[in-house]
Amino acid sequence: MRKITIMIMLLLLLGFGVGRAEAYAIKGEAYLLFECATGEILMQKNGSSRLFPASTTKILTAVLALEKGDLQEEVVISRQAMGVIGSKLDLRITEKTSLEDLLYALLLYSANDAAVAIAEHISGSVDSFVLLMNDKAKALGAERSHFTNPHGLTSNTHYTTAEDLARITAYAMKNEKFREIVETKEFLFSTSERRIKIENRNRLLWSFAETTGVKTGYTTAARYTLVASAKNGERELIAVILGSDDERIWEDAEKLLDYGLYGFKLEEVISDSESFKINAGWGQNIVAHPEKDVQISLSLRAEPRIEKIVLPKRLKYPLAEGQVVGELLVRVDETERARVKLLANEAVEKESQNYILAVILIFIFLELKRRKGSNLLYSENKQGIWRNIDEQ
């Protein structure tokens, strides 16, 4: 029944076309659908608008914990961690647990006390950890984000965008331990004093079979937020919804992910084994190949028109094998979708003889033209002299 519903919805979506939010009425101040393999944005609304992320912040917190910490390290809960407000496990001061258990509490249960404990363990203080968060965000291309805490409680200087969150999440999903945690439905959290059974708050893990993660969020200011990922074969997508007014956010996330997984395909449009001729002028051609393979997402709505355009670079000889000699531009239905460098297949020591011959011929042509001009001028002057004598 679910598959039938999906197919009906897809037919409706494909009929309305990409990017028309009214076709499926996605609620939220911003949303975005991101193709992990290519880094392309398949559709969006206000994807670059700065908004409060709420607990989706914890994706970045987890990335830093995984990269800078040892999962088996013991963490002692501090007074500051115990006293944080909002969603938490009510961890007690001096209680001990592992960094790994704290990550499960962070990503499944969205525990703010776990977030503070992680930050203090990794950097010594929340303020120092926040510096790492902002450095990491910038390194991942999240240029429009700024973080002031590890949990996502509201602050006017704590914000991100749907696009930035997608890029941070795509990076996080490359970490196998992160993937393992965000796909876990239930976990038995252990401390030195007790055990607590926690359940993942991401409802899509139960309702949407293709789901692979990742994180929910809510504050009064941010409203409902969600970063969700799903996979079909080799394709994995990330859907981000920020500022949603109600709990329809789950249904909306399914719509976005369904549309992306079954309304698009990945296609290799450039292979590094291809060869292209670059016109270097004066009859000389240089054979080059793309620097790398390139895939792009193509809509299944219609057969796209794909163009490959060679853009030569001004060259200076000699040329080394593998030297950049131009670019290859890919356009789909007259829209630029990809660019890749073109590298020389082999070394070229000097300009071709055709170039030298062309220069010689041009020189001869100019010289003949100059002499012809001189003869005409002499002839005209000579005729003028005789004409003046006759007139006298």
C-alpha positions as CSV (number, residue, x, y, z in Angstrom):
1,M,0.0,0.0,0.0
2,R,2.8,2.3,0.9
3,K,4.5,1.8,-2.5
4,I,1.3,2.5,-4.3
5,T,1.0,5.8,-2.3
6,I,4.6,6.7,-3.2
7,M,4.0,6.1,-6.9
8,I,0.8,8.2,-6.9
9,M,2.6,11.0,-5.1
10,L,5.6,10.8,-7.5
11,L,3.3,11.1,-10.5
12,L,1.8,14.2,-9.0
13,L,5.2,15.6,-8.1
14,L,6.7,15.0,-11.5
15,G,3.7,16.6,-13.1
16,F,4.2,19.8,-11.1
17,G,8.0,19.9,-11.7
18,V,11.0,20.4,-9.6
19,G,11.0,23.1,-7.0
20,R,7.3,23.9,-6.8
21,A,6.6,23.7,-3.1
22,E,2.9,24.1,-3.6
23,A,2.8,20.7,-5.3
24,Y,3.4,19.0,-2.0
25,A,2.9,21.8,0.5
26,I,6.1,21.3,2.5
27,K,5.8,23.3,5.8
28,G,8.7,25.1,7.1
29,E,10.6,28.4,6.9
30,A,13.3,26.6,4.9
31,Y,13.9,23.1,3.4
32,L,16.5,21.5,1.1
33,L,17.1,18.2,-0.6
34,F,20.8,17.3,-1.0
35,E,22.5,14.6,-3.1
36,C,25.4,13.3,-1.1
37,A,27.4,11.8,-4.0
38,T,27.6,15.0,-6.0
39,G,27.0,17.7,-3.4
40,E,24.1,19.0,-5.6
41,I,21.0,20.7,-4.2
42,L,18.0,19.0,-5.9
43,M,15.5,21.5,-4.6
44,Q,15.2,24.1,-1.9
45,K,13.3,26.9,-0.3
46,N,15.3,29.6,1.6
47,G,18.2,27.1,1.7
48,S,20.8,29.9,2.6
49,S,18.6,31.7,5.1
50,R,20.1,31.9,8.6
51,L,17.8,30.2,11.1
52,F,18.0,28.6,14.6
53,P,19.0,24.9,14.3
54,A,17.9,23.7,17.7
55,S,19.3,20.2,18.4
56,T,20.4,19.5,14.9
57,T,23.4,21.4,16.2
58,K,24.4,18.1,17.9
59,I,25.5,16.6,14.5
60,L,28.5,18.9,14.5
61,T,29.1,18.2,18.2
62,A,29.2,14.5,17.5
63,V,31.6,15.0,14.5
64,L,34.2,16.7,16.8
65,A,33.8,14.1,19.6
66,L,34.4,11.2,17.1
67,E,37.4,12.9,15.5
68,K,39.1,14.2,18.7
69,G,38.1,11.7,21.4
70,D,38.5,8.1,22.3
71,L,35.1,6.4,22.5
72,Q,36.2,4.3,25.5
73,E,37.5,7.2,27.5
74,E,35.8,7.8,30.9
75,V,33.9,11.0,31.3
76,V,33.0,12.5,34.6
77,I,29.8,14.6,34.7
78,S,30.3,18.2,35.9
79,R,28.0,20.6,37.7
80,Q,27.6,22.6,34.5
81,A,26.6,19.5,32.5
82,M,24.1,18.5,35.2
83,G,22.6,22.0,35.4
84,V,21.9,22.5,31.7
85,I,18.2,23.1,30.8
86,G,16.0,21.5,28.2
87,S,16.0,17.9,26.9
88,K,18.4,15.8,29.1
89,L,19.0,12.5,30.8
90,D,19.3,14.1,34.3
91,L,22.9,13.0,34.6
92,R,24.3,13.5,38.1
93,I,27.4,15.3,39.2
94,T,30.5,13.0,39.5
95,E,28.6,10.2,37.7
96,K,30.9,8.4,35.2
97,T,30.2,7.1,31.8
98,S,32.0,6.6,28.5
99,L,32.3,9.0,25.6
100,E,30.6,6.4,23.4
101,D,27.6,6.2,25.6
102,L,27.4,10.0,25.7
103,L,27.3,10.1,21.9
104,Y,24.3,7.7,21.9
105,A,22.5,9.9,24.5
106,L,23.4,13.0,22.3
107,L,22.1,11.7,19.0
108,L,19.3,9.4,20.0
109,Y,17.8,11.1,23.0
110,S,19.1,14.6,22.2
111,A,20.4,15.0,25.7
112,N,21.8,18.5,26.4
113,D,23.7,17.3,29.5
114,A,25.5,14.8,27.3
115,A,26.4,17.7,24.9
116,V,28.0,19.8,27.7
117,A,29.8,16.7,29.1
118,I,31.2,15.9,25.6
119,A,32.3,19.5,25.0
120,E,34.1,19.8,28.4
121,H,35.7,16.4,27.9
122,I,37.1,17.2,24.4
123,S,38.2,20.8,25.0
124,G,38.2,21.5,28.7
125,S,35.3,24.0,28.5
126,V,32.2,24.7,26.4
127,D,33.8,28.0,25.2
128,S,36.9,26.2,23.9
129,F,34.7,23.5,22.2
130,V,32.6,26.2,20.5
131,L,35.8,27.5,18.8
132,L,36.4,24.1,17.4
133,M,32.8,23.9,16.2
134,N,33.1,27.2,14.2
135,D,36.5,26.2,12.8
136,K,35.1,22.8,11.6
137,A,32.0,24.4,10.2
138,K,34.1,26.8,8.0
139,A,36.4,23.9,6.9
140,L,33.3,22.0,5.7
141,G,32.0,25.0,3.7
142,A,29.4,26.0,6.2
143,E,30.2,29.7,5.7
144,R,26.8,31.1,6.9
145,S,26.8,29.3,10.3
146,H,27.9,30.4,13.7
147,F,27.6,28.3,16.9
148,T,27.8,29.4,20.5
149,N,27.0,26.1,22.3
150,P,27.1,22.3,21.7
151,H,23.4,21.5,22.1
152,G,21.4,24.1,20.2
153,L,19.6,26.0,22.9
154,T,18.4,29.3,21.5
155,S,20.9,32.2,21.2
156,N,20.8,35.1,18.7
157,T,24.4,34.3,17.7
158,H,23.7,30.6,17.2
159,Y,22.4,30.0,13.7
160,T,22.9,27.9,10.6
161,T,21.3,27.3,7.2
162,A,19.6,24.3,5.6
163,E,22.4,24.1,3.1
164,D,25.2,24.3,5.8
165,L,23.4,21.6,7.8
166,A,23.3,19.4,4.8
167,R,27.0,19.8,4.1
168,I,27.9,19.1,7.8
169,T,25.7,16.1,7.8
170,A,27.0,14.7,4.5
171,Y,30.5,14.9,6.0
172,A,29.3,13.3,9.3
173,M,27.7,10.4,7.4
174,K,31.2,9.4,6.0
175,N,32.1,8.3,9.6
176,E,31.0,4.7,10.1
177,K,30.5,5.1,13.8
178,F,28.3,8.2,13.3
179,R,26.2,6.2,10.8
180,E,25.9,3.3,13.3
181,I,24.7,5.6,16.1
182,V,22.1,7.5,14.1
183,E,20.6,4.3,12.7
184,T,20.2,2.8,16.1
185,K,16.6,2.6,17.4
186,E,17.2,1.8,21.0
187,F,20.3,1.8,23.3
188,L,21.0,0.9,26.9
189,F,22.9,3.9,28.3
190,S,25.2,3.0,31.2
191,T,26.9,5.0,33.9
192,S,28.8,4.1,37.1
193,E,25.5,4.2,39.0
194,R,22.7,3.1,36.7
195,R,21.4,2.0,33.3
196,I,18.8,3.9,31.2
197,K,17.0,2.6,28.1
198,I,16.8,5.3,25.5
199,E,14.9,5.4,22.2
200,N,15.8,7.3,19.0
201,R,13.5,10.3,18.5
202,N,13.8,10.0,14.8
203,R,10.4,8.5,13.9
204,L,11.5,7.9,10.3
205,L,13.5,5.0,11.4
206,W,10.2,3.2,12.0
207,S,8.0,4.7,9.3
208,F,10.3,5.0,6.3
209,A,12.3,1.9,5.3
210,E,15.0,3.8,3.4
211,T,16.0,6.0,6.4
212,T,19.6,6.0,7.5
213,G,19.5,8.9,10.1
214,V,20.0,11.5,11.4
215,K,18.8,14.1,14.0
216,T,15.7,15.9,15.3
217,G,15.3,19.2,17.1
218,Y,12.8,21.6,18.7
219,T,12.9,24.8,20.7
220,T,10.2,27.5,20.9
221,A,12.3,29.9,18.8
222,A,13.5,27.3,16.3
223,R,10.2,25.4,16.1
224,Y,10.5,21.8,14.7
225,T,13.7,21.1,12.9
226,L,14.9,17.9,11.2
227,V,17.8,16.5,9.3
228,A,16.9,13.2,7.7
229,S,18.8,10.9,5.4
230,A,17.7,8.0,3.2
231,K,19.4,5.6,0.8
232,N,18.3,3.7,-2.3
233,G,21.0,1.6,-3.9
234,E,24.1,3.7,-4.2
235,R,22.2,7.0,-3.9
236,E,21.9,8.7,-0.5
237,L,20.0,11.9,0.1
238,I,19.7,14.4,3.0
239,A,16.6,16.4,3.6
240,V,16.7,19.4,5.9
241,I,13.6,21.2,7.2
242,L,13.9,24.2,9.5
243,G,11.2,26.3,11.2
244,S,8.3,23.9,10.7
245,D,5.1,24.8,12.5
246,D,3.8,21.3,13.4
247,E,4.6,17.7,13.6
248,R,3.8,17.2,9.9
249,I,7.6,17.6,9.6
250,W,7.8,13.8,9.5
251,E,5.4,13.5,6.6
252,D,7.1,16.4,4.8
253,A,10.5,14.7,5.2
254,E,9.2,11.5,3.6
255,K,7.8,13.5,0.7
256,L,11.1,15.1,0.0
257,L,13.1,11.9,0.3
258,D,10.7,9.9,-1.8
259,Y,10.8,12.6,-4.5
260,G,14.6,12.7,-4.5
261,L,15.2,8.9,-4.4
262,Y,12.6,8.0,-7.1
263,G,12.4,11.2,-9.1
264,F,16.1,11.5,-10.0
265,K,18.9,9.3,-11.2
266,L,22.7,9.6,-10.9
267,E,24.5,9.7,-14.3
268,E,28.1,9.8,-15.1
269,V,28.5,12.7,-17.6
270,I,32.3,12.9,-17.7
271,S,34.8,10.0,-17.6
272,D,38.5,10.5,-17.0
273,S,39.2,8.0,-19.7
274,E,37.6,10.3,-22.4
275,S,39.8,12.4,-24.7
276,F,39.2,15.8,-26.0
277,K,41.1,17.9,-28.6
278,I,42.0,21.4,-27.6
279,N,42.7,23.9,-30.4
280,A,45.9,25.6,-29.4
281,G,45.9,27.8,-32.5
282,W,47.7,27.8,-35.8
283,G,46.5,24.3,-36.6
284,Q,47.9,22.7,-33.5
285,N,45.7,20.4,-31.4
286,I,46.5,19.1,-28.0
287,V,44.8,15.9,-26.7
288,A,43.6,16.1,-23.1
289,H,41.5,14.1,-20.6
290,P,39.3,15.2,-17.7
291,E,40.9,15.3,-14.3
292,K,38.2,13.1,-12.8
293,D,34.9,11.3,-13.4
294,V,31.9,13.5,-12.8
295,Q,28.4,12.4,-11.9
296,I,25.3,14.7,-11.7
297,S,21.7,14.2,-10.7
298,L,19.2,14.1,-13.6
299,S,15.4,14.4,-13.3
300,L,13.4,11.5,-14.6
301,R,10.7,13.9,-15.8
302,A,12.2,14.2,-19.3
303,E,15.2,13.3,-21.5
304,P,17.8,16.0,-20.8
305,R,19.9,17.7,-23.4
306,I,23.6,17.3,-22.3
307,E,26.3,19.4,-23.9
308,K,30.1,19.2,-23.3
309,I,32.0,22.3,-24.1
310,V,35.8,22.6,-24.3
311,L,37.2,25.8,-22.9
312,P,40.9,26.2,-23.9
313,K,43.5,27.8,-21.7
314,R,46.1,30.2,-23.0
315,L,49.2,28.1,-23.1
316,K,52.9,28.6,-22.8
317,Y,55.4,25.9,-24.1
318,P,56.8,23.5,-23.3
319,L,53.8,21.6,-21.8
320,A,54.2,18.8,-19.3
321,E,52.2,15.7,-19.3
322,G,49.2,16.2,-16.9
323,Q,49.4,20.0,-17.1
324,V,46.1,21.9,-17.1
325,V,45.4,23.0,-20.6
326,G,41.7,23.9,-20.3
327,E,38.3,23.1,-18.8
328,L,35.4,20.9,-19.8
329,L,32.0,22.5,-19.1
330,V,28.9,20.4,-18.9
331,R,25.5,22.0,-19.5
332,V,22.1,20.3,-19.1
333,D,19.3,22.0,-20.9
334,E,21.4,25.1,-21.2
335,T,22.2,25.3,-17.5
336,E,25.8,24.8,-16.3
337,R,26.0,21.7,-14.0
338,A,29.7,20.8,-13.8
339,R,33.2,21.9,-14.7
340,V,36.3,19.9,-14.6
341,K,40.0,20.6,-15.5
342,L,41.4,19.1,-18.7
343,L,44.9,17.7,-18.5
344,A,47.4,17.2,-21.3
345,N,47.8,13.5,-22.3
346,E,51.4,13.9,-23.1
347,A,54.3,16.4,-23.0
348,V,54.6,19.0,-25.8
349,E,58.1,20.4,-26.1
350,K,57.4,23.3,-28.5
351,E,54.9,24.9,-30.9
352,S,54.2,22.8,-34.0
353,Q,55.9,23.5,-37.3
354,N,52.5,24.7,-38.5
355,Y,52.7,27.5,-36.1
356,I,56.2,28.5,-37.2
357,L,55.2,28.2,-40.9
358,A,52.1,30.3,-40.2
359,V,54.2,33.1,-38.7
360,I,56.6,33.1,-41.7
361,L,53.7,33.2,-44.2
362,I,52.1,36.1,-42.3
363,F,55.4,38.0,-42.4
364,I,55.8,37.4,-46.1
365,F,52.2,38.5,-46.7
366,L,52.6,41.7,-44.7
367,E,55.9,42.5,-46.5
368,L,54.3,42.0,-49.9
369,K,51.4,44.2,-48.9
370,R,53.8,46.9,-47.7
371,R,55.8,46.8,-51.0
372,K,52.6,46.9,-53.1
373,G,51.4,49.9,-51.2
374,S,54.8,51.6,-51.8
375,N,54.6,51.0,-55.6
376,L,51.0,52.3,-55.8
377,L,52.0,55.4,-53.9
378,Y,55.0,55.9,-56.3
379,S,52.8,55.4,-59.4
380,E,50.2,57.9,-58.0
381,N,52.9,60.5,-57.3
382,K,54.4,60.1,-60.7
383,Q,51.0,60.6,-62.5
384,G,50.4,63.7,-60.4
385,I,53.7,65.3,-61.5
386,W,52.9,64.8,-65.2
387,R,49.4,66.1,-64.7
388,N,50.6,69.2,-63.1
389,I,53.0,69.9,-66.0
390,D,50.3,69.4,-68.6
391,E,48.1,71.9,-66.7
392,Q,50.8,74.5,-66.9
